[in-house]
Amino acid sequence: MGSALWHHSDSSQSGWGIRGGLRGLRSYPGADQYHVPPRGDSVQRISVFRCFCGGYPVNRDRYHQPFGQKYCRLENQTDGGKIMSIEVSQVSKTFDTFTALHELNLKIHTGELVALLGPSGSGKTTLLRIIAGLEPPDTGSIIFDGEDNTEKSTQDRKVGFVFQHYALFKNMTVFENIAFGLKVRPAKLRPGKEVIRQKVQELLALVKMEELANRYPAQLSGGQRQRIALARALAVEPKVLLLDEPFGALDAKVRKDLRRWLRKLHNEYPITSVFVTHDQEEALDVADRIVILNEGKIEQIGTPEEVYDNPANPFVYNFLGNVNLFHGRMHDGKVELGSLQLEAPEHAGIGNADIVSYIRPHDIEICLEDEGKGFIAAEIFFIRAVGPIVNLELKRLDNDEYIEVEISKEVYRSLQLKAKQNVYLRPRDFKVYVPEDYVI
């Protein structure tokens, strides 16, 4: 890097710029979660700063191409801008006595959008930081396109990073924020002013923000700031794009709009992308594949349809969406859940055994009359009839357990349901786990 980038400003100067140093970085929201060492540790300081700004070298000759063409024609890209596959091999990480990751193995295909999904403390952010080079693994390796990158610094891995708290430079305009990573290139690799201008204009068009080029971050909404942060990460043409809960600081409506926008953007701009989220709906909406983590281990990997319709274990079933849990017994392929009896031929070989059954609210049918042993008698306790889906909470008459049911507004109206009414429930689909598979 040129020395000008790391020349610290004196006390009379403030804000960001090529000579702004790391003073602003330390004070920017979200920066404190990423370690910025003392002034003497220049190598690590550059790694952290470049992860914010994308300050790594690229092939200067590639800037004459229109922005959209470079990423739609993956086979024609030079090595400097080729997007990559990622392989995580036997990666483990321990912090003091806490094991954050347990020998993880994961392959992410070129151009794929993968979500790392799990509860707090599951290891998803630690894994993302290890892929980025911000955290070294204790064991294992990180491989990009068949090349071991475990010992490479963040800037040498050529990743783009988008944080939850935007990390925009507050005294730079939108245009200047996006252009920053290009302007701080070493002189021999830095594109010309006109090329930078054209590049930024193309990115502004890509994120639908052309009219806001001269505004400052304080004049933007949260959703607009996050789009600009993403555009800045893309400006330096990363081989891999990493997003750490990018929509976590936004309200529900904005999050929903942005995740649809991100899915559309990725379809047009197929860079290998990994994003961390604890929001199940967000992962199911956006990702090509979902990696579900729990306590530092991978529970399941699959498409949204695969993990939702065929959960690998009780944790995945319970974590993805609402679910009703029933304790019962299995006997010769029949499930007994109190007064309810269900056929489970896939477990015909199991004798008398305790089991746990999971039934999703939308997989339960409501009837007004008892039609046999396949039904549960229940009393309607609460009704929420807002929107096209009606949510009901019912109390079983044979015990004190509560059951959640989801039905359409049309079914609700046709049955003329009301609170304190007795009805009968029949599961349409269910999943049974035997004791050795079941963990609370």
Secondary structure by P-SEA (a helix, b strand, c coil): ccccccccccccccccccccccccccccccccccccccccaaaaaaaaaaaaccccccccccccccaaaaaaaccccccccccbbbbbcbbbbbccccccccbbbbbbcccbbbbbccccccaaaaaaaaaacccccccccccccccccccccccccbbbbbcccccccccccaaaaaacccccccccccccaaaaaaaaaaaaaaaccccccccccccccaaaaaaaaaaaaacccccbbbbccccccccaaaaaaaaaaaaaaaaacccbbbbbbccaaaaaacccbbbbbccccccccccaaaaaaccccaaaaaaccbbbbbbbcccccccccccbbbbbccccccccccbbbbbccccbbbbcccccccbbbbbbccccccccbbbbbbbbccccbbbbbbbcaaaaaaacccccccbbbbbccccccccccccc
